[in-house]
Amino acid sequence: MKMVATGLLLLAAVIFLGCVIWQRYDAPAWVGYVKATAEASMVGAIADWFAVTALFRHPMGVPIPHTAIIPRKKDQIGESLGEFVQSNFLTGPVLAEKLRQLGVSRKAGEFLSEPANARKLSGNVGRAITTGLEIMGDDDVQQVFDNIIMKRVRDADAAPILAKLIDVAVAGGNHQNMMTAGLKGVAKFLDENRQVLRVKLAQESPDWVPSWVDERIFNKIYSGVQSFIAEVAADENHEMRRQFDARVREYAEQLRTDPEAAAKIAAIKDDVLGHPAVREWSQSAWANIKRSLITMANDPDSDLRLQLESSILKLGTTLSNDPSLQAKVDGWVERGVLYVVDEYKDHIADLISGTVARWDTAETSKRIELQVGRDLQFIRINGTVIGALAGLVIYTISQIIG
């Protein structure tokens, strides 16, 4: 476009020179009109070339005042642009109206309700989980685990908690179920170790007692114990069960009221928490959890990923078909955006002006010129044409008056 505009200027110059030379040799009268037209065309072309060039640089490298406007005013342009955006775009009414037109929640619902999008989004969430877990330092997590969870466990008063658990168990009859299970376990243990117990009785019995006597004594004791266990296990109203119930309730009350009993439970708790096995478990717990989460997050067919995908699909379907939910979400989005804009619009304007200020002056001027350069060259072309017409009109009027 520069070549076209410059070519027209050169064409006007050639025509002008031709007319000047021709007029030396008795040229016709109409040549004066052509000469005046070409002369004014050159003036218009040069004037508009100067105006266009002055926007971006000093014409011919000469530092004429009020030239190279864009490089000289770059920072001010950035500030004005920031203020313009802040005043005309970052305003509540403008943004609220635009958000209502967009229908953010409905479009989001339609997007999320597509299976392919839900699966892709679940994959993105999985990768985010993996990245987050890999960034987190194991030592830091272990320290947090010790400082928060284990510390709270150590500081917690175990006696009242245990008493409450006992109350809950008693209220549901679970302590009797535990007793039944324990009795059956004892019976099974005795049955599986009958011969061992028989040998043990023989070892403890005096040498002068005949073995058949030992056998009869053992069978009598064994049968009696097994019979008693079976009786207690089968009878829900057995006296032993009532005594067990009373002892359990009594112990729960003792835990709440007896400092000595509470101290014993606290000591047991401290011993358990201080055991190397518990410490080893606490150290390995996070590593195991982390490994499992990363594996599930990277496996498209894992329960975690499938559940994420299902939840996203369900959310998208609900959001697409529920106008009341859409209204609520749109309201949340609108309030959130307006809050952020209201709080940070000054920072956004500063970001724009600061970014423009950091641009290289020559590069900025060049980019703007390239962006609007075609229209700028049309200004030169129009100046050439308009100048020619103006020159023709002025010359014609002068001839008429003369």
Disulfide bonds with the S-S distance in Angstrom:
none
